[in-house]
Amino acid sequence: MSTLNDEMADVRADVEDVRAHLREEVPKCFEFDVTVGNVTYNANSDSVSVTVEPSSQAREQLSDRLGGVNVKTDGQLEFEFRFSRSEREE
């Protein structure tokens, strides 16, 4: 029988795996360099939120891609990924 501490350690490890996966995969969604900021787990909604900011290279990359126009980047994007349950878990 597992203890509560063992179960919490398992959950923590799972969340860390998800964070690492998102830090690797989210930048691939963009055609310019981004930096993944905070990755936070929300137990109430069973979701993970990720903040993404354009990197210092993004303005130049976007300007080149758009034919030399002046590009201003300001702020950040936030994505929320909700966990889904597989049929095995139900």
N, C-alpha and C positions, 0 to 999 in steps of 0.2 A: 504494500500500500504506500502510495507516495504522500509526502507531507505537503503542507501548504507552501513551504519554502521551495520545495522541489518544483511544484507547479508554477510558482511565480518566476523561478529561474528559467523554466521552459518558455514561459510567455515572454519574458525579457529577451531571451535569445531569439525567439521568433520575430519580435518587433525589430531587433537589431538587424536581422537578416533582411526584413522588408526595407528598412532604411537604406541599407547598403545597396540593395537592388534598385531602389528608386534613384539614389545618387548616381548610379551607373546608367540607368535607362532613360530618365527624363531628359537629359541634354540631347539625346538622339532625336527628340521630337522637334528640334529647332534647326534651322539652316544657318544659325550663327551661334557663337560661343555664349553659353550661359553658365552661371554659377548657381548651384543648388544650395540654398541657405538652410533654414530650419526644416526639419522633418519631425513632425510631432504626431503622436498617437492620441486619439480621442476615444476613450473607452465607452463613453455614453452613446456615441453614434457608430462605434466600431469602424473608425475610419482613420486614415493618415492624411495629414495636410503637408504640402510641400510648397515652400516659397522658392521662386526662381527669379534671378536678376540677370540682366544682360552683363556680360563680362566687359572688361575694358576694351577688348578687341571688337565687340559687337557693332559699334557705330561704324567703324571702318569697313567691316565685312558687309554690313547692310548698304552702306554708301556705294561700295564697289558693285554690289549686286543690282542696285537700282540706278546705275549709270552716273554715279558721282554726285547725287543729291546730298544736301546736308541732312544728317539724321541726328535727332535728339532722342536720347533714351532717359527715361525718368521713372523711378518707382520699381515695383516688382509685381510679379504675377503670383497668384496662389491657387494651387490645385488641391482638390480633396478627392482621395481615392477611398471608396467604401469597400470593405471586405465582403466577399460573397461566400456563401456556404456551399460546399460541394454536397452531392447526394450522399456521399459516405458519412458525412458528419450529421446528417439529419436522422 
